[in-house]
């Protein structure tokens, strides 16, 4: 838990690639925060547009901004499915090490929170201030964030998520919670696995509906909506979600664009992962906890540890 007399110091990390259309607004929004991050690392992974050039220019204007380039080698920048290969999470962890997150005894590196922010999410001015106030008010809150709206042909649309789930695009963890869950895993489904582990470790997780940020690129659209829905189905398998829950979930997914086919893609992703025997979370405690939470959700009791 955060020390009572300790002032919040947020380490923000943004893995980005080809965000030239949005990165200027995103940086301006963070720079205008009423409570600014202690440090913000933006790590570019081989952008093919002028994202990096824009960031280098902005770095000179924003004192807490550091721009890094992802290390060469390893996962190729032109991977056909970068999210499935957890490229951005690897880059997040690379930046975390560069920030010397583990050197907590040194005052320059004593961050109280770590936040992941995507390069296409524009925060409102009060975002960090209000979010950190919520953490201070509730010592059990370990992982939190706001909600997102995204552009559609008919205007902005709110992305509906359960109150206990936090968008992977703007997750914020207390140091104690982040360390208790062992950080974030470099695998597909990391943004479900992390919050399940948080609740397992006694922390609550919550998305605050009054903290609304703009997601400039529609959800799961970076490499195709249907591929995104199938990937989410695979995530459900990896995280030990059962067939009954997945079937019910597919009916909700089917309402998204493209109508009907989205639900089929979600089911296909789950079934394909099962047929391929995709590696699931191996921890038996995690599996038991997840199944218990799913039973509670089906009975409309909500997950353990959710607010």
SULRA-V909581 format. One record per pair of residues at least 6 apart in sequence whose C-alpha atoms are under 7 Angstrom apart, sorted by sequence separation. I is the first residue (numbers start at 1). J is the second residue. D is the distance in whole Angstrom. If there is no record, write none. Layout:
# SULRA-V909581
I | J | D
I | J | D
This chain:
# SULRA-V909581
59 | 65 | 6
103 | 109 | 6
104 | 110 | 5
135 | 141 | 6
150 | 156 | 5
151 | 157 | 6
184 | 190 | 6
198 | 204 | 7
254 | 260 | 4
256 | 262 | 6
296 | 302 | 6
297 | 303 | 6
59 | 66 | 6
149 | 156 | 6
150 | 157 | 5
221 | 228 | 7
254 | 261 | 6
296 | 303 | 6
44 | 52 | 7
59 | 67 | 7
101 | 109 | 6
149 | 157 | 5
150 | 158 | 6
220 | 228 | 5
254 | 262 | 5
100 | 109 | 6
149 | 158 | 4
253 | 262 | 6
254 | 263 | 4
148 | 158 | 6
149 | 159 | 6
184 | 194 | 6
195 | 205 | 7
253 | 263 | 5
293 | 303 | 5
56 | 67 | 7
148 | 159 | 6
293 | 304 | 6
55 | 67 | 7
75 | 87 | 7
251 | 263 | 6
181 | 194 | 7
250 | 263 | 5
181 | 197 | 6
250 | 266 | 6
181 | 198 | 6
250 | 267 | 6
70 | 91 | 6
145 | 166 | 6
177 | 198 | 6
180 | 201 | 7
144 | 166 | 6
168 | 191 | 6
40 | 64 | 6
41 | 65 | 6
42 | 66 | 6
43 | 67 | 6
44 | 68 | 6
45 | 69 | 6
12 | 37 | 7
39 | 64 | 5
40 | 65 | 5
41 | 66 | 5
42 | 67 | 5
43 | 68 | 5
44 | 69 | 5
45 | 70 | 5
145 | 170 | 6
11 | 37 | 6
16 | 42 | 7
38 | 64 | 6
39 | 65 | 6
40 | 66 | 6
41 | 67 | 6
42 | 68 | 6
43 | 69 | 5
44 | 70 | 6
145 | 171 | 5
177 | 203 | 7
10 | 37 | 5
11 | 38 | 6
12 | 39 | 6
13 | 40 | 6
14 | 41 | 6
15 | 42 | 6
16 | 43 | 6
17 | 44 | 6
43 | 70 | 6
144 | 171 | 6
145 | 172 | 6
9 | 37 | 6
10 | 38 | 5
11 | 39 | 5
12 | 40 | 5
13 | 41 | 5
14 | 42 | 5
15 | 43 | 5
16 | 44 | 5
17 | 45 | 5
143 | 171 | 7
144 | 172 | 5
9 | 38 | 5
10 | 39 | 7
11 | 40 | 6
12 | 41 | 6
13 | 42 | 6
14 | 43 | 6
15 | 44 | 6
16 | 45 | 6
17 | 46 | 7
18 | 47 | 5
20 | 49 | 6
143 | 172 | 6
144 | 173 | 7
17 | 47 | 5
18 | 48 | 6
20 | 50 | 6
143 | 173 | 5
18 | 49 | 6
20 | 51 | 4
31 | 62 | 7
46 | 77 | 6
142 | 173 | 6
143 | 174 | 7
19 | 51 | 6
45 | 77 | 7
142 | 174 | 5
18 | 51 | 6
229 | 262 | 6
233 | 266 | 5
237 | 270 | 6
232 | 266 | 6
233 | 267 | 6
236 | 270 | 7
142 | 177 | 5
230 | 265 | 5
234 | 269 | 5
226 | 262 | 6
229 | 265 | 6
230 | 266 | 4
233 | 269 | 5
234 | 270 | 5
237 | 273 | 7
229 | 266 | 5
233 | 270 | 4
237 | 274 | 7
230 | 268 | 6
231 | 269 | 6
226 | 265 | 6
230 | 269 | 4
234 | 273 | 6
165 | 205 | 7
166 | 206 | 6
240 | 280 | 7
164 | 205 | 5
165 | 206 | 6
166 | 207 | 5
238 | 279 | 7
239 | 280 | 6
164 | 206 | 5
165 | 207 | 6
238 | 280 | 4
239 | 281 | 6
163 | 206 | 6
164 | 207 | 6
238 | 281 | 6
163 | 207 | 5
189 | 235 | 5
193 | 239 | 7
188 | 235 | 6
240 | 287 | 6
43 | 91 | 7
189 | 238 | 7
189 | 239 | 7
240 | 290 | 7
118 | 169 | 5
43 | 95 | 7
117 | 169 | 5
118 | 170 | 7
116 | 169 | 7
117 | 170 | 5
41 | 95 | 7
116 | 170 | 5
117 | 171 | 7
115 | 170 | 7
116 | 171 | 5
115 | 171 | 6
116 | 172 | 6
142 | 198 | 7
115 | 172 | 4
114 | 172 | 6
115 | 173 | 6
113 | 172 | 7
114 | 173 | 5
113 | 173 | 6
114 | 174 | 7
147 | 207 | 6
113 | 174 | 4
114 | 175 | 7
142 | 203 | 5
143 | 204 | 7
144 | 205 | 6
145 | 206 | 7
146 | 207 | 5
147 | 208 | 7
112 | 174 | 6
113 | 175 | 5
141 | 203 | 6
142 | 204 | 6
143 | 205 | 5
144 | 206 | 5
145 | 207 | 5
146 | 208 | 5
147 | 209 | 6
112 | 175 | 5
140 | 203 | 5
141 | 204 | 5
142 | 205 | 6
143 | 206 | 7
144 | 207 | 6
145 | 208 | 6
146 | 209 | 6
149 | 212 | 7
140 | 204 | 6
141 | 205 | 6
147 | 211 | 6
148 | 212 | 6
149 | 213 | 6
150 | 214 | 6
146 | 211 | 5
147 | 212 | 5
148 | 213 | 5
149 | 214 | 5
150 | 215 | 5
151 | 216 | 7
146 | 212 | 6
147 | 213 | 6
148 | 214 | 6
149 | 215 | 6
150 | 216 | 6
148 | 215 | 6
150 | 217 | 7
151 | 218 | 7
150 | 218 | 6
15 | 88 | 6
15 | 91 | 6
15 | 92 | 6
13 | 92 | 6
13 | 95 | 7
127 | 211 | 6
124 | 213 | 6
123 | 213 | 5
34 | 125 | 6
122 | 213 | 6
123 | 214 | 7
33 | 125 | 5
34 | 126 | 6
121 | 213 | 7
122 | 214 | 5
26 | 119 | 7
29 | 122 | 6
30 | 123 | 7
32 | 125 | 6
33 | 126 | 6
35 | 128 | 6
121 | 214 | 6
122 | 215 | 7
26 | 120 | 7
29 | 123 | 6
35 | 129 | 5
121 | 215 | 5
26 | 121 | 6
29 | 124 | 7
33 | 128 | 7
34 | 129 | 6
120 | 215 | 6
121 | 216 | 6
23 | 119 | 6
26 | 122 | 5
29 | 125 | 7
90 | 186 | 6
120 | 216 | 5
23 | 120 | 7
25 | 122 | 7
89 | 186 | 6
120 | 217 | 6
22 | 120 | 6
11 | 111 | 6
19 | 119 | 6
86 | 186 | 6
205 | 305 | 7
206 | 306 | 7
10 | 111 | 6
19 | 120 | 7
86 | 187 | 5
204 | 305 | 5
205 | 306 | 5
206 | 307 | 6
9 | 111 | 5
10 | 112 | 6
11 | 113 | 6
12 | 114 | 6
13 | 115 | 6
14 | 116 | 6
16 | 118 | 7
85 | 187 | 7
86 | 188 | 6
203 | 305 | 6
204 | 306 | 5
205 | 307 | 7
9 | 112 | 5
10 | 113 | 5
11 | 114 | 5
12 | 115 | 5
13 | 116 | 5
14 | 117 | 5
15 | 118 | 7
16 | 119 | 5
85 | 188 | 7
202 | 305 | 7
204 | 307 | 6
8 | 112 | 6
9 | 113 | 6
10 | 114 | 6
11 | 115 | 6
12 | 116 | 6
13 | 117 | 6
14 | 118 | 5
84 | 188 | 5
12 | 117 | 7
14 | 119 | 6
83 | 188 | 7
199 | 304 | 6
199 | 305 | 5
2 | 112 | 7
1 | 139 | 6
164 | 306 | 5
164 | 307 | 7
1 | 176 | 6
